[in-house]
């Protein structure tokens, strides 16, 4: 969230699903915020921000590395069995 003007806040969101989730709580959040700052003329502007959208491709190797973080025993198993995760 960025204060764009004296009575305007710009909310940047990376994806439509993030905006949908934010919409579920935004009415209650902004009503509470406006009450807290005693300014009921604040306007909210939504802007899609493609720069902060990170798309990570999950390969078999990356998935296995995440499992290794949770269970280090898998690393020993990989060393023993020599899995091909390419």
N, CA, C and O atoms as a Tinker XYZ file with bonds, in Angstrom:
   344  protein
     1  N      0.843000   -1.167000    0.000000    73     2
     2  CA     0.000000    0.000000    0.000000    64     1     3
     3  C      0.889000    1.231000    0.000000    63     2     4     5
     4  O      1.893000    1.287000    0.709000    81     3
     5  N      0.513000    2.199000   -0.791000    73     3     6
     6  CA     1.269000    3.438000   -0.923000    64     5     7
     7  C      0.307000    4.605000   -0.770000    63     6     8     9
     8  O     -0.786000    4.605000   -1.337000    81     7
     9  N      0.723000    5.587000   -0.004000    73     7    10
    10  CA    -0.083000    6.802000    0.124000    64     9    11
    11  C      0.199000    7.653000   -1.109000    63    10    12    13
    12  O      1.273000    8.244000   -1.223000    81    11
    13  N     -0.759000    7.716000   -2.031000    73    11    14
    14  CA    -0.583000    8.426000   -3.289000    64    13    15
    15  C     -0.822000    9.919000   -3.139000    63    14    16    17
    16  O     -0.122000   10.737000   -3.734000    81    15
    17  N     -1.812000   10.258000   -2.344000    73    15    18
    18  CA    -2.219000   11.649000   -2.163000    64    17    19
    19  C     -2.711000   11.781000   -0.733000    63    18    20    21
    20  O     -2.686000   10.804000    0.017000    81    19
    21  N     -3.149000   12.950000   -0.343000    73    19    22
    22  CA    -3.621000   13.154000    1.027000    64    21    23
    23  C     -4.808000   12.260000    1.368000    63    22    24    25
    24  O     -4.923000   11.777000    2.494000    81    23
    25  N     -5.688000   12.041000    0.395000    73    23    26
    26  CA    -6.876000   11.219000    0.632000    64    25    27
    27  C     -6.948000   10.012000   -0.292000    63    26    28    29
    28  O     -8.039000    9.527000   -0.590000    81    27
    29  N     -5.802000    9.523000   -0.748000    73    27    30
    30  CA    -5.823000    8.387000   -1.657000    64    29    31
    31  C     -4.724000    7.390000   -1.299000    63    30    32    33
    32  O     -3.584000    7.768000   -1.031000    81    31
    33  N     -5.091000    6.110000   -1.300000    73    31    34
    34  CA    -4.156000    5.021000   -1.059000    64    33    35
    35  C     -4.200000    4.102000   -2.266000    63    34    36    37
    36  O     -5.273000    3.707000   -2.723000    81    35
    37  N     -3.017000    3.765000   -2.780000    73    35    38
    38  CA    -2.916000    2.836000   -3.901000    64    37    39
    39  C     -2.488000    1.479000   -3.375000    63    38    40    41
    40  O     -1.467000    1.357000   -2.698000    81    39
    41  N     -3.271000    0.468000   -3.689000    73    39    42
    42  CA    -2.975000   -0.899000   -3.275000    64    41    43
    43  C     -2.482000   -1.653000   -4.497000    63    42    44    45
    44  O     -3.213000   -1.799000   -5.476000    81    43
    45  N     -1.233000   -2.137000   -4.446000    73    43    46
    46  CA    -0.665000   -2.915000   -5.545000    64    45    47
    47  C     -0.831000   -4.393000   -5.231000    63    46    48    49
    48  O     -0.641000   -4.821000   -4.093000    81    47
    49  N     -1.181000   -5.157000   -6.235000    73    47    50
    50  CA    -1.345000   -6.597000   -6.044000    64    49    51
    51  C     -0.695000   -7.322000   -7.220000    63    50    52    53
    52  O     -0.777000   -6.862000   -8.359000    81    51
    53  N     -0.040000   -8.467000   -6.939000    73    51    54
    54  CA     0.706000   -9.161000   -7.990000    64    53    55
    55  C     -0.140000  -10.047000   -8.893000    63    54    56    57
    56  O      0.246000  -10.307000  -10.033000    81    55
    57  N     -1.295000  -10.519000   -8.403000    73    55    58
    58  CA    -2.102000  -11.428000   -9.220000    64    57    59
    59  C     -3.578000  -11.259000   -8.879000    63    58    60    61
    60  O     -3.927000  -10.666000   -7.859000    81    59
    61  N     -4.429000  -11.781000   -9.737000    73    59    62
    62  CA    -5.867000  -11.694000   -9.506000    64    61    63
    63  C     -6.286000  -12.481000   -8.269000    63    62    64    65
    64  O     -7.207000  -12.079000   -7.558000    81    63
    65  N     -5.623000  -13.584000   -8.013000    73    63    66
    66  CA    -5.974000  -14.370000   -6.827000    64    65    67
    67  C     -5.608000  -13.621000   -5.550000    63    66    68    69
    68  O     -6.317000  -13.721000   -4.549000    81    67
    69  N     -4.502000  -12.867000   -5.577000    73    67    70
    70  CA    -4.131000  -12.063000   -4.408000    64    69    71
    71  C     -5.164000  -10.963000   -4.181000    63    70    72    73
    72  O     -5.519000  -10.670000   -3.040000    81    71
    73  N     -5.646000  -10.357000   -5.259000    73    71    74
    74  CA    -6.666000   -9.312000   -5.122000    64    73    75
    75  C     -7.971000   -9.899000   -4.584000    63    74    76    77
    76  O     -8.643000   -9.269000   -3.766000    81    75
    77  N     -8.325000  -11.080000   -5.030000    73    75    78
    78  CA    -9.542000  -11.740000   -4.553000    64    77    79
    79  C     -9.456000  -12.002000   -3.054000    63    78    80    81
    80  O    -10.417000  -11.765000   -2.322000    81    79
    81  N     -8.308000  -12.490000   -2.600000    73    79    82
    82  CA    -8.115000  -12.740000   -1.170000    64    81    83
    83  C     -8.148000  -11.437000   -0.382000    63    82    84    85
    84  O     -8.715000  -11.386000    0.709000    81    83
    85  N     -7.546000  -10.385000   -0.926000    73    83    86
    86  CA    -7.547000   -9.098000   -0.241000    64    85    87
    87  C     -8.945000   -8.496000   -0.197000    63    86    88    89
    88  O     -9.313000   -7.854000    0.786000    81    87
    89  N     -9.723000   -8.699000   -1.252000    73    87    90
    90  CA   -11.093000   -8.176000   -1.288000    64    89    91
    91  C    -11.956000   -8.753000   -0.167000    63    90    92    93
    92  O    -12.889000   -8.099000    0.300000    81    91
    93  N    -11.646000   -9.970000    0.262000    73    91    94
    94  CA   -12.418000  -10.604000    1.326000    64    93    95
    95  C    -12.301000   -9.846000    2.645000    63    94    96    97
    96  O    -13.246000   -9.812000    3.432000    81    95
    97  N    -11.133000   -9.237000    2.884000    73    95    98
    98  CA   -10.921000   -8.543000    4.162000    64    97    99
    99  C    -10.813000   -7.034000    4.015000    63    98   100   101
   100  O    -10.757000   -6.323000    5.018000    81    99
   101  N    -10.781000   -6.530000    2.782000    73    99   102
   102  CA   -10.504000   -5.113000    2.566000    64   101   103
   103  C    -11.565000   -4.183000    3.152000    63   102   104   105
   104  O    -11.218000   -3.143000    3.711000    81   103
   105  N    -12.833000   -4.524000    3.041000    73   103   106
   106  CA   -13.883000   -3.650000    3.555000    64   105   107
   107  C    -13.720000   -3.450000    5.064000    63   106   108   109
   108  O    -13.742000   -2.318000    5.547000    81   107
   109  N    -13.561000   -4.527000    5.790000    73   107   110
   110  CA   -13.392000   -4.438000    7.240000    64   109   111
   111  C    -12.083000   -3.716000    7.590000    63   110   112   113
   112  O    -12.050000   -2.898000    8.510000    81   111
   113  N    -11.012000   -4.020000    6.855000    73   111   114
   114  CA    -9.711000   -3.406000    7.115000    64   113   115
   115  C     -9.763000   -1.898000    6.914000    63   114   116   117
   116  O     -9.318000   -1.140000    7.776000    81   115
   117  N    -10.308000   -1.454000    5.771000    73   115   118
   118  CA   -10.322000   -0.021000    5.488000    64   117   119
   119  C    -11.319000    0.731000    6.366000    63   118   120   121
   120  O    -11.074000    1.889000    6.707000    81   119
   121  N    -12.421000    0.114000    6.736000    73   119   122
   122  CA   -13.335000    0.770000    7.679000    64   121   123
   123  C    -12.645000    0.991000    9.016000    63   122   124   125
   124  O    -12.770000    2.063000    9.608000    81   123
   125  N    -11.933000    0.006000    9.488000    73   123   126
   126  CA   -11.190000    0.143000   10.744000    64   125   127
   127  C    -10.094000    1.194000   10.605000    63   126   128   129
   128  O     -9.883000    2.000000   11.511000    81   127
   129  N     -9.395000    1.184000    9.463000    73   127   130
   130  CA    -8.323000    2.147000    9.212000    64   129   131
   131  C     -8.854000    3.576000    9.177000    63   130   132   133
   132  O     -8.278000    4.469000    9.798000    81   131
   133  N     -9.944000    3.793000    8.455000    73   131   134
   134  CA   -10.531000    5.133000    8.363000    64   133   135
   135  C    -10.985000    5.634000    9.727000    63   134   136   137
   136  O    -10.844000    6.817000   10.035000    81   135
   137  N    -11.521000    4.746000   10.533000    73   135   138
   138  CA   -11.938000    5.124000   11.887000    64   137   139
   139  C    -10.721000    5.477000   12.735000    63   138   140   141
   140  O    -10.752000    6.445000   13.495000    81   139
   141  N     -9.668000    4.708000   12.609000    73   139   142
   142  CA    -8.470000    4.918000   13.406000    64   141   143
   143  C     -7.801000    6.253000   13.088000    63   142   144   145
   144  O     -7.317000    6.926000   13.997000    81   143
   145  N     -7.765000    6.648000   11.815000    73   143   146
   146  CA    -7.111000    7.899000   11.422000    64   145   147
   147  C     -8.097000    9.076000   11.347000    63   146   148   149
   148  O     -7.698000   10.199000   11.039000    81   147
   149  N     -9.370000    8.821000   11.626000    73   147   150
   150  CA   -10.416000    9.856000   11.605000    64   149   151
   151  C    -10.479000   10.581000   10.260000    63   150   152   153
   152  O    -10.596000   11.805000   10.198000    81   151
   153  N    -10.398000    9.798000    9.197000    73   151   154
   154  CA   -10.479000   10.361000    7.849000    64   153   155
   155  C    -11.331000    9.412000    7.011000    63   154   156   157
   156  O    -10.866000    8.357000    6.580000    81   155
   157  N    -12.589000    9.806000    6.786000    73   155   158
   158  CA   -13.514000    8.940000    6.058000    64   157   159
   159  C    -13.595000    9.289000    4.567000    63   158   160   161
   160  O    -14.399000    8.711000    3.836000    81   159
   161  N    -12.775000   10.222000    4.127000    73   159   162
   162  CA   -12.787000   10.583000    2.705000    64   161   163
   163  C    -11.639000    9.918000    1.940000    63   162   164   165
   164  O    -11.349000   10.299000    0.806000    81   163
   165  N    -11.002000    8.952000    2.538000    73   163   166
   166  CA    -9.915000    8.233000    1.870000    64   165   167
   167  C    -10.488000    7.367000    0.758000    63   166   168   169
   168  O    -11.475000    6.656000    0.947000    81   167
   169  N     -9.848000    7.443000   -0.405000    73   167   170
   170  CA   -10.244000    6.622000   -1.548000    64   169   171
   171  C     -9.170000    5.571000   -1.786000    63   170   172   173
   172  O     -7.981000    5.827000   -1.599000    81   171
   173  N     -9.598000    4.401000   -2.195000    73   171   174
   174  CA    -8.696000    3.286000   -2.432000    64   173   175
   175  C     -8.621000    3.015000   -3.930000    63   174   176   177
   176  O     -9.645000    2.872000   -4.598000    81   175
   177  N     -7.408000    2.946000   -4.444000    73   175   178
   178  CA    -7.195000    2.646000   -5.862000    64   177   179
   179  C     -6.407000    1.339000   -5.950000    63   178   180   181
   180  O     -5.403000    1.170000   -5.258000    81   179
   181  N     -6.854000    0.429000   -6.787000    73   179   182
   182  CA    -6.172000   -0.856000   -6.959000    64   181   183
   183  C     -5.365000   -0.825000   -8.246000    63   182   184   185
   184  O     -5.827000   -0.333000   -9.275000    81   183
   185  N     -4.140000   -1.363000   -8.170000    73   183   186
   186  CA    -3.255000   -1.354000   -9.334000    64   185   187
   187  C     -2.543000   -2.700000   -9.407000    63   186   188   189
   188  O     -1.972000   -3.162000   -8.419000    81   187
   189  N     -2.580000   -3.312000  -10.557000    73   187   190
   190  CA    -1.891000   -4.603000  -10.757000    64   189   191
   191  C     -0.410000   -4.325000  -10.946000    63   190   192   193
   192  O     -0.030000   -3.492000  -11.769000    81   191
   193  N      0.418000   -5.012000  -10.193000    73   191   194
   194  CA     1.861000   -4.804000  -10.199000    64   193   195
   195  C      2.539000   -6.061000  -10.733000    63   194   196   197
   196  O      2.742000   -7.031000  -10.003000    81   195
   197  N      2.885000   -6.026000  -12.015000    73   195   198
   198  CA     3.489000   -7.196000  -12.654000    64   197   199
   199  C      4.948000   -7.375000  -12.266000    63   198   200   201
   200  O      5.479000   -8.481000  -12.366000    81   199
   201  N      5.614000   -6.299000  -11.820000    73   199   202
   202  CA     7.035000   -6.374000  -11.505000    64   201   203
   203  C      7.307000   -7.285000  -10.310000    63   202   204   205
   204  O      8.330000   -7.969000  -10.279000    81   203
   205  N      6.415000   -7.303000   -9.338000    73   203   206
   206  CA     6.646000   -8.087000   -8.133000    64   205   207
   207  C      6.107000   -9.507000   -8.220000    63   206   208   209
   208  O      6.195000  -10.267000   -7.256000    81   207
   209  N      5.555000   -9.864000   -9.358000    73   207   210
   210  CA     5.033000  -11.213000   -9.544000    64   209   211
   211  C      6.196000  -12.150000   -9.855000    63   210   212   213
   212  O      6.883000  -11.997000  -10.864000    81   211
   213  N      6.398000  -13.108000   -8.982000    73   211   214
   214  CA     7.473000  -14.069000   -9.187000    64   213   215
   215  C      6.844000  -15.424000   -9.485000    63   214   216   217
   216  O      6.081000  -15.969000   -8.687000    81   215
   217  N      7.180000  -15.939000  -10.631000    73   215   218
   218  CA     6.692000  -17.254000  -11.016000    64   217   219
   219  C      7.880000  -18.196000  -10.948000    63   218   220   221
   220  O      8.856000  -18.040000  -11.680000    81   219
   221  N      7.786000  -19.173000  -10.064000    73   219   222
   222  CA     8.864000  -20.127000   -9.898000    64   221   223
   223  C      8.435000  -21.464000  -10.481000    63   222   224   225
   224  O      7.399000  -22.017000  -10.111000    81   223
   225  N      9.235000  -21.964000  -11.384000    73   223   226
   226  CA     8.957000  -23.254000  -11.989000    64   225   227
   227  C      9.498000  -24.327000  -11.055000    63   226   228   229
   228  O     10.686000  -24.354000  -10.733000    81   227
   229  N      8.604000  -25.206000  -10.631000    73   227   230
   230  CA     8.991000  -26.260000   -9.702000    64   229   231
   231  C      9.388000  -27.507000  -10.493000    63   230   232   233
   232  O      8.540000  -28.200000  -11.055000    81   231
   233  N     10.687000  -27.775000  -10.525000    73   231   234
   234  CA    11.179000  -28.994000  -11.162000    64   233   235
   235  C     11.210000  -30.110000  -10.140000    63   234   236   237
   236  O     11.033000  -29.873000   -8.945000    81   235
   237  N     11.433000  -31.322000  -10.606000    73   235   238
   238  CA    11.507000  -32.463000   -9.692000    64   237   239
   239  C     12.656000  -32.285000   -8.705000    63   238   240   241
   240  O     12.552000  -32.659000   -7.537000    81   239
   241  N     13.750000  -31.711000   -9.193000    73   239   242
   242  CA    14.912000  -31.510000   -8.327000    64   241   243
   243  C     14.608000  -30.505000   -7.229000    63   242   244   245
   244  O     14.989000  -30.722000   -6.078000    81   243
   245  N     13.921000  -29.393000   -7.560000    73   243   246
   246  CA    13.570000  -28.380000   -6.557000    64   245   247
   247  C     12.588000  -28.944000   -5.531000    63   246   248   249
   248  O     12.693000  -28.659000   -4.339000    81   247
   249  N     11.648000  -29.734000   -5.997000    73   247   250
   250  CA    10.697000  -30.358000   -5.075000    64   249   251
   251  C     11.431000  -31.291000   -4.126000    63   250   252   253
   252  O     11.163000  -31.303000   -2.925000    81   251
   253  N     12.366000  -32.078000   -4.672000    73   251   254
   254  CA    13.132000  -32.998000   -3.836000    64   253   255
   255  C     13.992000  -32.235000   -2.825000    63   254   256   257
   256  O     14.129000  -32.670000   -1.682000    81   255
   257  N     14.573000  -31.098000   -3.237000    73   255   258
   258  CA    15.380000  -30.285000   -2.317000    64   257   259
   259  C     14.527000  -29.728000   -1.178000    63   258   260   261
   260  O     14.993000  -29.629000   -0.043000    81   259
   261  N     13.300000  -29.371000   -1.475000    73   259   262
   262  CA    12.404000  -28.909000   -0.402000    64   261   263
   263  C     12.088000  -30.043000    0.573000    63   262   264   265
   264  O     12.008000  -29.826000    1.782000    81   263
   265  N     11.910000  -31.245000    0.044000    73   263   266
   266  CA    11.682000  -32.394000    0.914000    64   265   267
   267  C     12.919000  -32.691000    1.767000    63   266   268   269
   268  O     12.796000  -33.093000    2.924000    81   267
   269  N     14.109000  -32.491000    1.194000    73   267   270
   270  CA    15.350000  -32.704000    1.945000    64   269   271
   271  C     15.431000  -31.743000    3.127000    63   270   272   273
   272  O     15.919000  -32.111000    4.195000    81   271
   273  N     14.950000  -30.501000    2.937000    73   271   274
   274  CA    14.943000  -29.533000    4.039000    64   273   275
   275  C     14.081000  -30.045000    5.190000    63   274   276   277
   276  O     14.408000  -29.834000    6.358000    81   275
   277  N     12.992000  -30.709000    4.861000    73   275   278
   278  CA    12.084000  -31.216000    5.894000    64   277   279
   279  C     12.588000  -32.523000    6.499000    63   278   280   281
   280  O     12.394000  -32.783000    7.686000    81   279
   281  N     13.239000  -33.342000    5.670000    73   279   282
   282  CA    13.698000  -34.645000    6.130000    64   281   283
   283  C     15.114000  -34.893000    5.595000    63   282   284   285
   284  O     15.266000  -35.366000    4.469000    81   283
   285  N     16.146000  -34.584000    6.377000    73   283   286
   286  CA    17.531000  -34.752000    5.912000    64   285   287
   287  C     17.910000  -36.190000    5.564000    63   286   288   289
   288  O     18.884000  -36.415000    4.847000    81   287
   289  N     17.162000  -37.148000    6.057000    73   287   290
   290  CA    17.423000  -38.553000    5.733000    64   289   291
   291  C     17.337000  -38.802000    4.225000    63   290   292   293
   292  O     18.001000  -39.699000    3.705000    81   291
   293  N     16.528000  -38.019000    3.530000    73   291   294
   294  CA    16.387000  -38.187000    2.079000    64   293   295
   295  C     17.689000  -37.904000    1.341000    63   294   296   297
   296  O     17.939000  -38.476000    0.280000    81   295
   297  N     18.516000  -37.029000    1.895000    73   295   298
   298  CA    19.810000  -36.731000    1.285000    64   297   299
   299  C     20.691000  -37.984000    1.299000    63   298   300   301
   300  O     21.347000  -38.294000    0.305000    81   299
   301  N     20.702000  -38.697000    2.418000    73   299   302
   302  CA    21.467000  -39.944000    2.507000    64   301   303
   303  C     20.926000  -40.982000    1.535000    63   302   304   305
   304  O     21.687000  -41.711000    0.898000    81   303
   305  N     19.615000  -41.039000    1.430000    73   303   306
   306  CA    18.981000  -41.973000    0.502000    64   305   307
   307  C     19.349000  -41.644000   -0.941000    63   306   308   309
   308  O     19.595000  -42.541000   -1.748000    81   307
   309  N     19.385000  -40.354000   -1.259000    73   307   310
   310  CA    19.764000  -39.918000   -2.600000    64   309   311
   311  C     21.223000  -40.290000   -2.891000    63   310   312   313
   312  O     21.542000  -40.740000   -3.992000    81   311
   313  N     22.092000  -40.106000   -1.917000    73   311   314
   314  CA    23.502000  -40.472000   -2.104000    64   313   315
   315  C     23.652000  -41.978000   -2.343000    63   314   316   317
   316  O     24.477000  -42.409000   -3.149000    81   315
   317  N     22.862000  -42.752000   -1.648000    73   315   318
   318  CA    22.936000  -44.206000   -1.760000    64   317   319
   319  C     22.343000  -44.720000   -3.080000    63   318   320   321
   320  O     22.917000  -45.587000   -3.740000    81   319
   321  N     21.179000  -44.163000   -3.447000    73   319   322
   322  CA    20.451000  -44.676000   -4.607000    64   321   323
   323  C     20.784000  -43.950000   -5.917000    63   322   324   325
   324  O     20.482000  -44.457000   -6.997000    81   323
   325  N     21.387000  -42.799000   -5.829000    73   323   326
   326  CA    21.741000  -41.992000   -7.024000    64   325   327
   327  C     20.527000  -41.726000   -7.922000    63   326   328   329
   328  O     20.501000  -42.123000   -9.087000    81   327
   329  N     19.520000  -41.043000   -7.350000    73   327   330
   330  CA    18.309000  -40.720000   -8.100000    64   329   331
   331  C     18.626000  -39.788000   -9.280000    63   330   332   333
   332  O     19.480000  -38.909000   -9.168000    81   331
   333  N     17.945000  -39.984000  -10.388000    73   331   334
   334  CA    18.100000  -39.123000  -11.548000    64   333   335
   335  C     16.942000  -38.123000  -11.535000    63   334   336   337
   336  O     15.819000  -38.466000  -11.905000    81   335
   337  N     17.217000  -36.885000  -11.109000    73   335   338
   338  CA    16.157000  -35.875000  -10.984000    64   337   339
   339  C     16.284000  -34.772000  -12.035000    63   338   340   341
   340  O     15.933000  -33.620000  -11.781000    81   339
   341  N     16.784000  -35.130000  -13.204000    73   339   342
   342  CA    16.936000  -34.126000  -14.259000    64   341   343
   343  C     15.679000  -33.974000  -15.059000    63   342   344
   344  O     15.632000  -33.169000  -15.988000    81   343
